Amino acid sequence: MTKKILTITLFLYGLAVQAQNTISPYSIFGVGEVQNKGFGATQNLGGAGIAYQSGNKLNSLNPASYIGIDSSRIIFEFGIEGKNYQLESSDITQKGNTGNIKYVALGFRYNSWLAGSFGMVPFSSVGYSVATQNYVEGVDSKYTSLYKGSGGISQFYYSNAIKIFKNLSFGVNASFMFGSLVQEENVVEDSYVPAIIIKRQDFLKSMYFDYGMRYSFAAGNTNFSAGITYSNKQNLKSRHILAVYDENLSVIRGEEYNTDYLTVPAIFGVGIGIGKKGRYDILIDYNFQEWSGVVYPNQSQDFVDSHSFSMGSAFKPWQPRVTNSFYKNWEYRLGVNYKTSYLKLGSEVIKGGSLSFGAAIPLPGKLSEVNWGFELGTNGTKSNHLIREKYVLFQLGFNLNEVAFLKRQIY
Amino acid sequence: MNFETLQMNIKKWLYFSILSCLVASCANENDLTQINIGDNFISSQTNFVIIDTFTVSLSTVLVDSIPTSGTGEILVGEYSDKSMGIINSQSFFQIGSPESQSINAKAVFDSLVLELNYSSQYYGDTLQLQDLNVFRVTDDIELNDDNYLYNTSTFQCDETPIGSLQFYPRPNSDALLTVRLNDDLGTKFMNLMKEESSEITTSEKFVEYFKGIALKPGSKSSCIYSFQSVDTLVNMILYTHYVEETRIDKSYKFPLYATNTSFNHIEADRTGTFIENIKTQRQELSSASTGNMAFLQAGTGLVTRLDFPGIDRMLEMGFRNILYRAELVLKPAGSIYKPAELPSELVLYNTDKYNQFGAAVVNTSGETVYADFSMDEVYGENTYYKFDLTNYFINEFADGYVNPENGILVSFTNETAKSTLKRVAFDARNGLAFKPTLKLYYIFYN
């Protein structure tokens, strides 16, 4: 039964992810725009949280963190996201909205030294509509190609954290990547080129692994923690479908083959945290993605390594009490992020940053919370014929705690 | 740990998540306007390439014989063409008996004439005085087994003409040309009618008696002119009169007997031209040996052969490419003919190593490929013939093998080839402005 439900969920989630629309011309390369896979707790910390512990909520940024799950509970995480975006080129501004399911996950603890989680999170997302011009070789004439991309990769993950020493845990995250990436190239007919459509599709079916470690210790009331995450360079396997359509939309050429050209570079992350239980947490992360050396067929310039810095704080300004006004029991969150992406176009490295804030509202009688937050971000530049995106993300998430093992007292 | 309870809980949450999935996914995709981005942003995985570095070799082929019967055109005359030599055309046709044969016993013969209606074609210098001789054919004009008569067909005639005329042809201003025929012959016809002789009562009998007419140019000839070979427009007319209370004139029209036996016998004396050595259909003359030109002429059976040596290298380009257009451009040679004199109705035929005519070259819709003729009347430099060879090369390449012995014959449409003397010399010089060009348009994709 569980298996069936899982299959259905996987399928529906897949459908939902297909519809997700990152609207960014920068998602035209490879796997698209790689998504932050953090849940509600870390979303509003600027994406920081490698050193964060899972507790009454799950921290998916570091698989080693699941060891922090309370042994008597099952934790369910669920989040949705809405995006309002604006794309600006030197001559055009384009606005729109997208909305989607963001993550679904369950976390639980097996015993004193082993805990885990499984669920679904987005890995990357593609959505663009770009026009480019190229020369027809042999004549002095340019033709126009309209590129339209959609789709995304989702990961169904199964993660386990193991306690090595009292303060040290290690985690492995095994993911099954699925979803599809679709690119449609519409060649605009002119006197030299015909109206032709080339459709390139990748249907992903691939495993992916990443790893994490976390260390923490307390000094008085203050907790100190540090974490690292790592995933080696991995090539995602996909079924590639290449089809050429004529102006009547009938297929004139088509082929299908297995490939693994979608390279995900080595990713290294390190984070530190300082906190006082129930009062505040401060988290700082640095992420490095080794994109130099990754090659996609449509890139025009070498990629550069990408760096991302994030910092965030979760805090409770007031001592939680049942008698407090409601907002005084909330946990507030603030975060900033700055990143330089792997795209160097011309002399310009695409850079972006964001500010985020939000709060967790405790649900009565339980340790469960509703998380909401906003993220304001910008990416890219209008100069050099490039595009700047500005966006506002609205996030809504639930971390629901359920008492799991009622029959325990029988033993 | 208790697995059942865990299962229960998992189930509960999963149901919830499914429900949420169903409601949560949305996006407005309606405003995906194109956003333009710098040209070197993406390296295109699609490349359009036009390749025009192929050799197109031209040669001239003499077709053994071409049907010239039943075309509706009577071509007569002789003229010296700038590049084709001296062209001589004789025209043969049969005449039937008159429709009305009631003739008064007292009728007196006046004259017998041949009346012809000009057609629009003429070649050469029409300002000179022309000699035209009318001969009586002495052989039965019979069609070949394939129901045609050819430019090479001919029939015996009397040595002396039954009529001769010196005249200035005026195809554009005059409608009619009338040639006075021999009086004895006219009198004979009148007497046959009076006798109600079986030789004249039916056309079938009459053509056995009077087998036909051949029009041949005489010694003075500087052009070829044309008449319409249609039964109401070719007539031999017998004029008579008789006197009762007053004089009564009566004429009898002997119309064209059949259009399908009306044909032109066309000869070319190519001595002194580039193509004087052309003899058989199997032996084409390459343009290199004929003044860097290749020739095409209707009526005399000259056609141009095209070969594409080395085109098979396109087969080595692997897959993931599509040939989406192939264009052949032929240019008429220099200033030999004025643009206005050039024909426009060219078609292509598949051919083999023996230069035999195969099927017409067709386009992707299966229709015959016609030349796209572009005329530059002012300078003549941009006068050219363009052919769509897309389908031809797609088929050539389809089986991964190109037979080097196969080629293309450039010819006229069937109608023009049979009924005219139109001609063109193609330029085969190796200069960008003149040479025959084949352009293959490819898309390479990945």
Boltz contact constraints between the chains, C-beta under 6 A:
constraints:
  - contact:
      token1: [A, 2]
      token2: [B, 7]
      max_distance: 6.0
  - contact:
      token1: [A, 5]
      token2: [B, 14]
      max_distance: 6.0
  - contact:
      token1: [A, 9]
      token2: [B, 14]
      max_distance: 6.0
  - contact:
      token1: [A, 9]
      token2: [B, 17]
      max_distance: 6.0
  - contact:
      token1: [A, 9]
      token2: [B, 18]
      max_distance: 6.0
  - contact:
      token1: [A, 12]
      token2: [B, 18]
      max_distance: 6.0
  - contact:
      token1: [A, 12]
      token2: [B, 21]
      max_distance: 6.0
  - contact:
      token1: [A, 13]
      token2: [B, 21]
      max_distance: 6.0
  - contact:
      token1: [A, 16]
      token2: [B, 21]
      max_distance: 6.0
  - contact:
      token1: [A, 16]
      token2: [B, 25]
      max_distance: 6.0
  - contact:
      token1: [A, 19]
      token2: [B, 25]
      max_distance: 6.0
  - contact:
      token1: [A, 19]
      token2: [B, 27]
      max_distance: 6.0
  - contact:
      token1: [A, 21]
      token2: [B, 27]
      max_distance: 6.0
  - contact:
      token1: [A, 25]
      token2: [B, 37]
      max_distance: 6.0
  - contact:
      token1: [A, 74]
      token2: [B, 9]
      max_distance: 6.0
  - contact:
      token1: [A, 76]
      token2: [B, 13]
      max_distance: 6.0
  - contact:
      token1: [A, 80]
      token2: [B, 24]
      max_distance: 6.0
  - contact:
      token1: [A, 87]
      token2: [B, 35]
      max_distance: 6.0
  - contact:
      token1: [A, 89]
      token2: [B, 35]
      max_distance: 6.0
  - contact:
      token1: [A, 92]
      token2: [B, 35]
      max_distance: 6.0
  - contact:
      token1: [A, 94]
      token2: [B, 33]
      max_distance: 6.0
  - contact:
      token1: [A, 94]
      token2: [B, 35]
      max_distance: 6.0
  - contact:
      token1: [A, 96]
      token2: [B, 28]
      max_distance: 6.0
  - contact:
      token1: [A, 96]
      token2: [B, 31]
      max_distance: 6.0
  - contact:
      token1: [A, 97]
      token2: [B, 28]
      max_distance: 6.0
  - contact:
      token1: [A, 98]
      token2: [B, 27]
      max_distance: 6.0
  - contact:
      token1: [A, 99]
      token2: [B, 26]
      max_distance: 6.0
  - contact:
      token1: [A, 100]
      token2: [B, 25]
      max_distance: 6.0
  - contact:
      token1: [A, 101]
      token2: [B, 21]
      max_distance: 6.0
  - contact:
      token1: [A, 101]
      token2: [B, 24]
      max_distance: 6.0
  - contact:
      token1: [A, 101]
      token2: [B, 25]
      max_distance: 6.0
  - contact:
      token1: [A, 104]
      token2: [B, 17]
      max_distance: 6.0
  - contact:
      token1: [A, 129]
      token2: [B, 32]
      max_distance: 6.0
  - contact:
      token1: [A, 129]
      token2: [B, 34]
      max_distance: 6.0
  - contact:
      token1: [A, 130]
      token2: [B, 37]
      max_distance: 6.0
  - contact:
      token1: [A, 131]
      token2: [B, 34]
      max_distance: 6.0
  - contact:
      token1: [A, 131]
      token2: [B, 36]
      max_distance: 6.0
  - contact:
      token1: [A, 132]
      token2: [B, 42]
      max_distance: 6.0
  - contact:
      token1: [A, 133]
      token2: [B, 39]
      max_distance: 6.0
  - contact:
      token1: [A, 134]
      token2: [B, 44]
      max_distance: 6.0
  - contact:
      token1: [A, 136]
      token2: [B, 48]
      max_distance: 6.0
  - contact:
      token1: [A, 137]
      token2: [B, 49]
      max_distance: 6.0
  - contact:
      token1: [A, 138]
      token2: [B, 49]
      max_distance: 6.0
  - contact:
      token1: [A, 138]
      token2: [B, 50]
      max_distance: 6.0
  - contact:
      token1: [A, 139]
      token2: [B, 50]
      max_distance: 6.0
  - contact:
      token1: [A, 146]
      token2: [B, 34]
      max_distance: 6.0
  - contact:
      token1: [A, 193]
      token2: [B, 48]
      max_distance: 6.0
  - contact:
      token1: [A, 194]
      token2: [B, 324]
      max_distance: 6.0
  - contact:
      token1: [A, 198]
      token2: [B, 46]
      max_distance: 6.0
  - contact:
      token1: [A, 198]
      token2: [B, 445]
      max_distance: 6.0
  - contact:
      token1: [A, 297]
      token2: [B, 45]
      max_distance: 6.0
  - contact:
      token1: [A, 298]
      token2: [B, 42]
      max_distance: 6.0
  - contact:
      token1: [A, 298]
      token2: [B, 43]
      max_distance: 6.0
  - contact:
      token1: [A, 298]
      token2: [B, 45]
      max_distance: 6.0
  - contact:
      token1: [A, 300]
      token2: [B, 40]
      max_distance: 6.0
  - contact:
      token1: [A, 300]
      token2: [B, 42]
      max_distance: 6.0
  - contact:
      token1: [A, 300]
      token2: [B, 43]
      max_distance: 6.0
  - contact:
      token1: [A, 345]
      token2: [B, 41]
      max_distance: 6.0
  - contact:
      token1: [A, 385]
      token2: [B, 38]
      max_distance: 6.0
  - contact:
      token1: [A, 402]
      token2: [B, 9]
      max_distance: 6.0
  - contact:
      token1: [A, 405]
      token2: [B, 2]
      max_distance: 6.0
  - contact:
      token1: [A, 407]
      token2: [B, 2]
      max_distance: 6.0
